[in-house]
Amino acid sequence: MKLNDSRYDRHHLIKEMYEVVDYIKNFEPVNVNDFIGSVPDNTPLMLTGEGSSRIFPAKNAVHRRLLSDRGPLIFTEGSTDLDGKNLDNFVVIGASNSGKTKELVHLFRKLQNSGHKQLYGLTCNYNSTLENCSKKTVVIDVGPEKAVAATKSVIGQALFYDSLMSKWYDNKILDKNLLADNFLETLNSSVDSSVIEMICKAETVYYTGNNNGAAEELTLKTNEIIRKKSSFLPGTYLLHGVEEVISGNDIIIMVDAYPDEYEKIKEVYSKNIGTPVIAIATEPSPFNSIIIPSLPDFYEPYIKLAAGWNLLVETGLELGIDLDKPQRARKIGNEAIS
């Protein structure tokens, strides 16, 4: 897509996707000690929230921790799943774009009333309900999002967690210009019209990839942006039984390529079932390939999100969909009463 093209520039969603580039360039890392104070390094963190405020930001943080094997253990669960669980020994960080998410506010109020002292909020709005039940709240100023589907806030929250954890990643410093330039390049990249046509025709869009939030976030965005059924299949789930229900009328988008399994995927899906397969990868594959820049692992999930956004925008435009306003989904999925 190209923002300076009249086909694109009238949509708030697309403008906000491009505003991510400037946000990355101007991002200021946070100091973990300023945020969670004197909490011992071995205290586990529980990152919670709902929808896009949790899927990519929190799961990417868990993924980073598993790769680095340093610092406190990091977990993530939805707020409702945590209700009634013993979180006494956790630092709990709750993320909500609006700061009004009902499930998260309910959990924090309940923990607060039980005497939990380590509750921290992450939001994009000042003077929120979440702030009133957190020990400390950080507001990420990504600017307003007019489109229902969250974009800037997702990246802002993920960068916050990345910077928060940087002291345990050998103080790795984010190369903001490197990420921003490649993010822009990926948004600007052209997508073959035949690929867009396949997605348009698909009954269900299946995403596969690492459980780091990128593929799962695109699964949700597929519902919100192009109004199609979608499902996230972590790892090689697609080879362990789900082939029984996937048909040639569906499509598989591999957000993380698994070259060792290419032949099996070809045999099962391309040859036997006739399901179209798209691979988002740094190198060509035997499938329809969306080529992205080759960058260190630290940046790759962000770039894959940008590639997925690009695919969804082009598909939505081809389908003639209002990209900014889904018919049923709301900006605040389930709002707390203050």
C-alpha beads as a LAMMPS data file, in Angstrom:
LAMMPS data file: protein, C-alpha beads

338 atoms
337 bonds

1 atom types
1 bond types

-500.0 500.0 xlo xhi
-500.0 500.0 ylo yhi
-500.0 500.0 zlo zhi

Masses

1 110.0

Atoms # bond

1 1 1 0.000 0.000 0.000
2 1 1 1.023 3.609 -0.432
3 1 1 -0.241 6.302 1.924
4 1 1 0.139 9.096 -0.639
5 1 1 -2.234 7.305 -3.030
6 1 1 -5.847 8.534 -2.917
7 1 1 -7.029 4.913 -2.720
8 1 1 -5.447 4.662 0.719
9 1 1 -5.190 8.094 2.336
10 1 1 -8.898 8.470 3.155
11 1 1 -8.830 5.623 5.683
12 1 1 -7.968 6.314 9.327
13 1 1 -6.753 2.739 9.763
14 1 1 -4.111 3.116 7.068
15 1 1 -2.997 6.530 8.340
16 1 1 -2.590 5.060 11.818
17 1 1 -0.553 2.159 10.492
18 1 1 1.831 4.644 8.910
19 1 1 1.924 6.780 12.048
20 1 1 3.555 3.780 13.727
21 1 1 6.722 4.572 11.776
22 1 1 7.138 7.992 13.394
23 1 1 6.156 6.580 16.771
24 1 1 8.962 4.023 16.555
25 1 1 11.469 6.685 15.534
26 1 1 10.528 8.875 18.493
27 1 1 10.075 6.083 21.035
28 1 1 11.787 6.687 24.369
29 1 1 12.674 3.521 26.319
30 1 1 11.518 3.273 29.915
31 1 1 13.560 2.450 32.977
32 1 1 12.359 -0.706 34.673
33 1 1 13.303 0.680 38.080
34 1 1 11.220 3.812 37.523
35 1 1 8.197 1.663 36.743
36 1 1 8.224 -1.241 39.180
37 1 1 10.604 0.236 41.718
38 1 1 12.463 -2.052 44.076
39 1 1 10.748 -5.319 43.155
40 1 1 13.402 -8.086 43.282
41 1 1 14.645 -9.329 39.919
42 1 1 13.437 -12.856 40.639
43 1 1 9.786 -11.833 41.184
44 1 1 7.737 -13.294 38.307
45 1 1 5.678 -10.978 36.121
46 1 1 2.110 -11.646 35.024
47 1 1 1.112 -9.597 31.975
48 1 1 -2.641 -9.446 31.535
49 1 1 -5.331 -7.632 29.587
50 1 1 -7.718 -8.456 26.772
51 1 1 -7.602 -8.558 22.980
52 1 1 -4.919 -6.589 21.169
53 1 1 -3.620 -5.036 24.385
54 1 1 -2.407 -8.474 25.448
55 1 1 -2.012 -10.749 22.429
56 1 1 1.083 -9.293 20.759
57 1 1 2.582 -7.101 23.510
58 1 1 2.442 -9.722 26.273
59 1 1 3.099 -12.852 24.218
60 1 1 6.054 -11.204 22.519
61 1 1 7.475 -10.421 25.971
62 1 1 7.038 -14.044 27.078
63 1 1 8.726 -15.148 23.841
64 1 1 11.661 -12.789 24.457
65 1 1 12.102 -14.142 27.983
66 1 1 12.216 -17.727 26.756
67 1 1 14.810 -16.807 24.126
68 1 1 17.053 -14.926 26.539
69 1 1 16.624 -17.160 29.601
70 1 1 17.390 -14.151 31.790
71 1 1 15.522 -12.085 34.315
72 1 1 12.235 -12.878 36.051
73 1 1 9.858 -15.453 34.657
74 1 1 7.136 -13.849 32.547
75 1 1 3.628 -15.230 32.089
76 1 1 0.473 -14.005 30.416
77 1 1 -3.209 -14.855 30.766
78 1 1 -6.448 -13.033 30.103
79 1 1 -7.943 -11.165 33.043
80 1 1 -10.962 -13.443 33.372
81 1 1 -8.719 -16.523 33.377
82 1 1 -6.783 -15.022 36.281
83 1 1 -9.841 -14.257 38.389
84 1 1 -9.651 -16.398 41.513
85 1 1 -6.037 -17.454 40.926
86 1 1 -3.354 -16.874 43.558
87 1 1 -1.232 -13.983 42.281
88 1 1 0.272 -12.998 45.642
89 1 1 3.836 -13.623 44.495
90 1 1 3.510 -11.947 41.097
91 1 1 4.022 -8.417 39.874
92 1 1 0.846 -7.955 37.825
93 1 1 0.921 -5.583 34.855
94 1 1 -2.404 -4.941 33.152
95 1 1 -2.591 -3.366 29.701
96 1 1 -5.685 -1.665 28.303
97 1 1 -5.688 0.764 25.402
98 1 1 -8.685 2.624 26.844
99 1 1 -7.929 2.018 30.525
100 1 1 -11.580 0.994 30.863
101 1 1 -11.560 -2.709 29.965
102 1 1 -14.142 -4.360 32.213
103 1 1 -12.386 -7.691 32.803
104 1 1 -9.060 -6.067 33.671
105 1 1 -10.577 -3.429 35.961
106 1 1 -12.597 -6.139 37.740
107 1 1 -9.444 -8.210 38.325
108 1 1 -7.411 -5.247 39.561
109 1 1 -10.166 -4.058 41.916
110 1 1 -10.470 -7.554 43.350
111 1 1 -6.700 -7.885 43.817
112 1 1 -6.505 -4.389 45.284
113 1 1 -9.248 -5.184 47.784
114 1 1 -7.413 -8.355 48.801
115 1 1 -4.279 -6.331 49.616
116 1 1 -2.148 -7.002 46.540
117 1 1 0.553 -4.322 46.435
118 1 1 2.195 -4.886 43.052
119 1 1 -0.416 -3.845 40.491
120 1 1 0.744 -1.748 37.548
121 1 1 -1.212 -0.337 34.636
122 1 1 -0.324 0.303 31.019
123 1 1 -2.725 2.373 28.929
124 1 1 -2.985 4.973 26.191
125 1 1 -5.349 7.345 28.005
126 1 1 -4.887 9.701 30.938
127 1 1 -7.074 9.660 34.072
128 1 1 -8.437 6.200 33.324
129 1 1 -10.339 3.770 35.529
130 1 1 -7.308 1.455 35.463
131 1 1 -5.150 4.179 36.997
132 1 1 -7.397 4.290 40.056
133 1 1 -6.702 0.667 40.925
134 1 1 -2.987 0.496 40.079
135 1 1 0.040 1.322 42.173
136 1 1 1.516 3.077 39.158
137 1 1 0.245 3.566 35.621
138 1 1 2.221 4.427 32.522
139 1 1 0.410 6.217 29.701
140 1 1 1.765 5.495 26.234
141 1 1 1.025 8.552 24.149
142 1 1 0.570 7.066 20.691
143 1 1 -2.009 9.668 19.719
144 1 1 -5.699 9.015 18.987
145 1 1 -6.836 5.924 17.098
146 1 1 -9.989 6.653 15.125
147 1 1 -10.197 3.224 13.494
148 1 1 -11.757 0.468 15.583
149 1 1 -8.914 -1.980 14.893
150 1 1 -5.984 -1.108 17.183
151 1 1 -2.611 -0.594 15.509
152 1 1 -0.478 2.141 17.067
153 1 1 -1.393 1.108 20.579
154 1 1 -0.375 -2.503 19.907
155 1 1 3.097 -1.450 18.807
156 1 1 3.394 1.098 21.607
157 1 1 2.566 -1.464 24.282
158 1 1 4.925 -4.048 22.777
159 1 1 7.804 -1.552 22.632
160 1 1 7.088 -0.621 26.240
161 1 1 7.415 -4.239 27.358
162 1 1 10.549 -4.651 25.252
163 1 1 12.182 -1.640 26.858
164 1 1 10.974 -2.681 30.300
165 1 1 12.704 -6.034 29.901
166 1 1 15.856 -4.656 28.282
167 1 1 17.877 -4.782 31.507
168 1 1 17.548 -8.564 31.304
169 1 1 18.432 -8.701 27.593
170 1 1 22.020 -7.537 28.184
171 1 1 20.651 -3.976 28.011
172 1 1 20.017 -4.422 24.307
173 1 1 19.261 -1.030 22.794
174 1 1 16.530 -0.803 20.199
175 1 1 17.791 0.543 16.864
176 1 1 14.755 2.713 16.290
177 1 1 15.692 3.853 12.798
178 1 1 16.400 0.311 11.650
179 1 1 13.008 -0.906 12.829
180 1 1 11.127 2.160 11.575
181 1 1 12.717 2.106 8.103
182 1 1 12.028 -1.581 7.577
183 1 1 8.515 -1.243 8.986
184 1 1 7.846 1.473 6.418
185 1 1 9.399 -0.583 3.625
186 1 1 7.144 -3.502 4.532
187 1 1 3.985 -1.359 4.617
188 1 1 4.926 0.087 1.233
189 1 1 5.609 -3.271 -0.412
190 1 1 3.415 -4.437 -3.275
191 1 1 1.369 -7.609 -2.959
192 1 1 0.616 -9.767 -5.977
193 1 1 -3.032 -9.411 -6.951
194 1 1 -3.404 -13.197 -7.152
195 1 1 -2.561 -13.465 -3.439
196 1 1 -5.175 -10.858 -2.556
197 1 1 -7.725 -12.677 -4.711
198 1 1 -7.065 -15.937 -2.827
199 1 1 -7.664 -14.256 0.539
200 1 1 -10.809 -12.574 -0.775
201 1 1 -12.229 -15.946 -1.815
202 1 1 -11.282 -17.803 1.365
203 1 1 -14.002 -18.926 3.761
204 1 1 -11.603 -19.170 6.721
205 1 1 -8.098 -17.740 7.076
206 1 1 -5.773 -19.954 9.124
207 1 1 -2.597 -18.408 10.516
208 1 1 0.365 -20.450 11.674
209 1 1 3.467 -19.279 13.482
210 1 1 5.342 -18.918 16.725
211 1 1 3.247 -18.265 19.806
212 1 1 4.775 -14.798 20.134
213 1 1 1.553 -12.956 19.414
214 1 1 2.238 -11.827 15.847
215 1 1 0.213 -14.494 14.033
216 1 1 -2.504 -14.465 16.678
217 1 1 -2.833 -10.685 16.501
218 1 1 -3.248 -10.936 12.722
219 1 1 -5.937 -13.552 13.329
220 1 1 -7.934 -11.006 15.333
221 1 1 -7.251 -8.251 12.795
222 1 1 -8.633 -10.525 10.070
223 1 1 -11.977 -10.530 11.921
224 1 1 -11.958 -6.766 12.470
225 1 1 -10.567 -5.538 9.145
226 1 1 -11.776 -7.955 6.450
227 1 1 -14.674 -9.579 8.397
228 1 1 -13.555 -13.137 7.732
229 1 1 -13.468 -16.152 10.010
230 1 1 -9.950 -16.905 11.150
231 1 1 -8.049 -19.227 13.446
232 1 1 -4.536 -19.246 14.894
233 1 1 -2.678 -22.564 14.725
234 1 1 0.524 -22.291 16.802
235 1 1 3.669 -24.004 15.557
236 1 1 2.916 -26.960 13.278
237 1 1 -0.581 -27.519 14.647
238 1 1 -1.746 -27.622 11.024
239 1 1 -0.110 -31.077 10.694
240 1 1 -1.690 -32.592 13.790
241 1 1 -5.342 -33.206 13.008
242 1 1 -6.840 -29.913 11.889
243 1 1 -6.354 -30.980 8.263
244 1 1 -9.554 -32.977 8.762
245 1 1 -11.617 -29.774 8.525
246 1 1 -9.488 -27.399 6.421
247 1 1 -10.652 -27.363 2.802
248 1 1 -9.608 -25.991 -0.534
249 1 1 -11.970 -23.081 0.105
250 1 1 -9.810 -21.898 3.003
251 1 1 -6.323 -20.376 3.053
252 1 1 -3.250 -20.821 5.244
253 1 1 -0.937 -17.898 5.985
254 1 1 2.358 -18.979 7.519
255 1 1 3.599 -15.983 9.501
256 1 1 6.643 -17.995 10.577
257 1 1 8.005 -20.366 7.980
258 1 1 8.990 -23.924 8.898
259 1 1 11.291 -25.017 6.023
260 1 1 11.760 -28.512 7.482
261 1 1 8.017 -29.046 7.099
262 1 1 7.561 -27.546 3.624
263 1 1 7.350 -30.907 1.876
264 1 1 4.794 -32.258 4.328
265 1 1 2.691 -29.093 4.108
266 1 1 2.823 -29.289 0.310
267 1 1 1.787 -32.935 0.354
268 1 1 -1.078 -32.495 2.820
269 1 1 -2.460 -29.119 1.759
270 1 1 -1.260 -28.156 -1.722
271 1 1 -1.483 -31.632 -3.273
272 1 1 -4.142 -33.557 -1.343
273 1 1 -6.552 -30.840 -0.169
274 1 1 -5.846 -27.976 -2.571
275 1 1 -5.622 -25.320 0.134
276 1 1 -3.720 -22.184 -0.927
277 1 1 -0.699 -21.450 1.280
278 1 1 1.032 -18.087 1.730
279 1 1 4.387 -17.770 3.483
280 1 1 5.576 -14.531 5.060
281 1 1 9.332 -15.086 4.993
282 1 1 12.717 -13.518 4.338
283 1 1 13.384 -15.941 1.466
284 1 1 11.248 -17.475 -1.283
285 1 1 9.358 -20.650 -0.415
286 1 1 7.565 -23.330 -2.469
287 1 1 4.348 -21.447 -1.694
288 1 1 3.032 -17.984 -2.513
289 1 1 5.643 -15.872 -0.730
290 1 1 5.485 -12.440 0.873
291 1 1 9.145 -11.467 1.173
292 1 1 10.082 -9.276 4.139
293 1 1 13.432 -7.703 5.093
294 1 1 15.895 -9.983 6.843
295 1 1 16.534 -8.531 10.303
296 1 1 17.702 -9.833 13.691
297 1 1 15.135 -11.865 15.632
298 1 1 14.480 -8.921 17.952
299 1 1 12.783 -6.948 15.139
300 1 1 11.199 -9.733 13.113
301 1 1 7.798 -10.005 14.904
302 1 1 7.146 -6.298 14.318
303 1 1 7.974 -6.602 10.624
304 1 1 5.703 -9.623 10.258
305 1 1 2.858 -7.631 11.784
306 1 1 3.447 -4.897 9.199
307 1 1 3.410 -7.471 6.390
308 1 1 0.130 -8.877 7.692
309 1 1 -1.406 -5.420 7.997
310 1 1 -0.455 -4.750 4.383
311 1 1 -2.144 -7.973 3.254
312 1 1 -5.316 -7.196 5.183
313 1 1 -5.579 -3.617 3.940
314 1 1 -5.219 -4.671 0.310
315 1 1 -7.791 -7.432 0.820
316 1 1 -10.216 -5.105 2.596
317 1 1 -9.991 -2.535 -0.181
318 1 1 -10.548 -5.221 -2.804
319 1 1 -13.639 -6.404 -0.904
320 1 1 -14.941 -2.831 -0.650
321 1 1 -15.057 -2.913 3.154
322 1 1 -15.120 0.105 5.458
323 1 1 -11.696 -0.420 7.026
324 1 1 -12.345 1.958 9.908
325 1 1 -15.692 0.775 11.235
326 1 1 -16.652 -2.888 11.582
327 1 1 -20.398 -3.492 11.806
328 1 1 -20.342 -5.052 15.292
329 1 1 -16.887 -4.772 16.864
330 1 1 -16.310 -1.769 19.136
331 1 1 -13.249 0.249 20.076
332 1 1 -13.716 -0.728 23.729
333 1 1 -14.841 -4.330 23.581
334 1 1 -16.287 -4.536 27.093
335 1 1 -16.224 -1.302 29.089
336 1 1 -16.078 -1.070 32.872
337 1 1 -18.527 1.138 34.715
338 1 1 -16.439 3.695 36.583

Bonds

1 1 1 2
2 1 2 3
3 1 3 4
4 1 4 5
5 1 5 6
6 1 6 7
7 1 7 8
8 1 8 9
9 1 9 10
10 1 10 11
11 1 11 12
12 1 12 13
13 1 13 14
14 1 14 15
15 1 15 16
16 1 16 17
17 1 17 18
18 1 18 19
19 1 19 20
20 1 20 21
21 1 21 22
22 1 22 23
23 1 23 24
24 1 24 25
25 1 25 26
26 1 26 27
27 1 27 28
28 1 28 29
29 1 29 30
30 1 30 31
31 1 31 32
32 1 32 33
33 1 33 34
34 1 34 35
35 1 35 36
36 1 36 37
37 1 37 38
38 1 38 39
39 1 39 40
40 1 40 41
41 1 41 42
42 1 42 43
43 1 43 44
44 1 44 45
45 1 45 46
46 1 46 47
47 1 47 48
48 1 48 49
49 1 49 50
50 1 50 51
51 1 51 52
52 1 52 53
53 1 53 54
54 1 54 55
55 1 55 56
56 1 56 57
57 1 57 58
58 1 58 59
59 1 59 60
60 1 60 61
61 1 61 62
62 1 62 63
63 1 63 64
64 1 64 65
65 1 65 66
66 1 66 67
67 1 67 68
68 1 68 69
69 1 69 70
70 1 70 71
71 1 71 72
72 1 72 73
73 1 73 74
74 1 74 75
75 1 75 76
76 1 76 77
77 1 77 78
78 1 78 79
79 1 79 80
80 1 80 81
81 1 81 82
82 1 82 83
83 1 83 84
84 1 84 85
85 1 85 86
86 1 86 87
87 1 87 88
88 1 88 89
89 1 89 90
90 1 90 91
91 1 91 92
92 1 92 93
93 1 93 94
94 1 94 95
95 1 95 96
96 1 96 97
97 1 97 98
98 1 98 99
99 1 99 100
100 1 100 101
101 1 101 102
102 1 102 103
103 1 103 104
104 1 104 105
105 1 105 106
106 1 106 107
107 1 107 108
108 1 108 109
109 1 109 110
110 1 110 111
111 1 111 112
112 1 112 113
113 1 113 114
114 1 114 115
115 1 115 116
116 1 116 117
117 1 117 118
118 1 118 119
119 1 119 120
120 1 120 121
121 1 121 122
122 1 122 123
123 1 123 124
124 1 124 125
125 1 125 126
126 1 126 127
127 1 127 128
128 1 128 129
129 1 129 130
130 1 130 131
131 1 131 132
132 1 132 133
133 1 133 134
134 1 134 135
135 1 135 136
136 1 136 137
137 1 137 138
138 1 138 139
139 1 139 140
140 1 140 141
141 1 141 142
142 1 142 143
143 1 143 144
144 1 144 145
145 1 145 146
146 1 146 147
147 1 147 148
148 1 148 149
149 1 149 150
150 1 150 151
151 1 151 152
152 1 152 153
153 1 153 154
154 1 154 155
155 1 155 156
156 1 156 157
157 1 157 158
158 1 158 159
159 1 159 160
160 1 160 161
161 1 161 162
162 1 162 163
163 1 163 164
164 1 164 165
165 1 165 166
166 1 166 167
167 1 167 168
168 1 168 169
169 1 169 170
170 1 170 171
171 1 171 172
172 1 172 173
173 1 173 174
174 1 174 175
175 1 175 176
176 1 176 177
177 1 177 178
178 1 178 179
179 1 179 180
180 1 180 181
181 1 181 182
182 1 182 183
183 1 183 184
184 1 184 185
185 1 185 186
186 1 186 187
187 1 187 188
188 1 188 189
189 1 189 190
190 1 190 191
191 1 191 192
192 1 192 193
193 1 193 194
194 1 194 195
195 1 195 196
196 1 196 197
197 1 197 198
198 1 198 199
199 1 199 200
200 1 200 201
201 1 201 202
202 1 202 203
203 1 203 204
204 1 204 205
205 1 205 206
206 1 206 207
207 1 207 208
208 1 208 209
209 1 209 210
210 1 210 211
211 1 211 212
212 1 212 213
213 1 213 214
214 1 214 215
215 1 215 216
216 1 216 217
217 1 217 218
218 1 218 219
219 1 219 220
220 1 220 221
221 1 221 222
222 1 222 223
223 1 223 224
224 1 224 225
225 1 225 226
226 1 226 227
227 1 227 228
228 1 228 229
229 1 229 230
230 1 230 231
231 1 231 232
232 1 232 233
233 1 233 234
234 1 234 235
235 1 235 236
236 1 236 237
237 1 237 238
238 1 238 239
239 1 239 240
240 1 240 241
241 1 241 242
242 1 242 243
243 1 243 244
244 1 244 245
245 1 245 246
246 1 246 247
247 1 247 248
248 1 248 249
249 1 249 250
250 1 250 251
251 1 251 252
252 1 252 253
253 1 253 254
254 1 254 255
255 1 255 256
256 1 256 257
257 1 257 258
258 1 258 259
259 1 259 260
260 1 260 261
261 1 261 262
262 1 262 263
263 1 263 264
264 1 264 265
265 1 265 266
266 1 266 267
267 1 267 268
268 1 268 269
269 1 269 270
270 1 270 271
271 1 271 272
272 1 272 273
273 1 273 274
274 1 274 275
275 1 275 276
276 1 276 277
277 1 277 278
278 1 278 279
279 1 279 280
280 1 280 281
281 1 281 282
282 1 282 283
283 1 283 284
284 1 284 285
285 1 285 286
286 1 286 287
287 1 287 288
288 1 288 289
289 1 289 290
290 1 290 291
291 1 291 292
292 1 292 293
293 1 293 294
294 1 294 295
295 1 295 296
296 1 296 297
297 1 297 298
298 1 298 299
299 1 299 300
300 1 300 301
301 1 301 302
302 1 302 303
303 1 303 304
304 1 304 305
305 1 305 306
306 1 306 307
307 1 307 308
308 1 308 309
309 1 309 310
310 1 310 311
311 1 311 312
312 1 312 313
313 1 313 314
314 1 314 315
315 1 315 316
316 1 316 317
317 1 317 318
318 1 318 319
319 1 319 320
320 1 320 321
321 1 321 322
322 1 322 323
323 1 323 324
324 1 324 325
325 1 325 326
326 1 326 327
327 1 327 328
328 1 328 329
329 1 329 330
330 1 330 331
331 1 331 332
332 1 332 333
333 1 333 334
334 1 334 335
335 1 335 336
336 1 336 337
337 1 337 338
